[in-house]
Amino acid sequence: MFIFDGSKGDLDEVLVSVGDKVSEGQALVKYSSADAQAAYDAASRAVAKADRHINELNEARNTAASTPVLPQAGLKALRTKPSTIFYISYSFYRFTNQ
């Protein structure tokens, strides 16, 4: 008894004939894989794009982590102007909570 599964694609080739001896797990038919290959290729491209984006984000994070937030001259100015500390803190808060 032969059962065709159309969800796997178009039937490309029948690999056995009537009366052939077959073993368990042996392929009996071959499905056309053009659609499946196109879907696989598209998914592979999407994964590669996501990997590139993750790498770019990691590089940006590492660069930001190694860059000082305020130069030493700015720290001296902050010690003498408390209002500046508030302004910078508030600006940072607004920037990070958008």
Secondary structure, DSSP 8 states (H G I E B T S, - for coil): -----GGG--EEEE---TT----TT---EEE--HHHHHHHHHHHHHHHHHHHHHHHHHHHHHHHHHS-SS-HHHHHHHHH-HHHHHHHHHHHHHHHT-
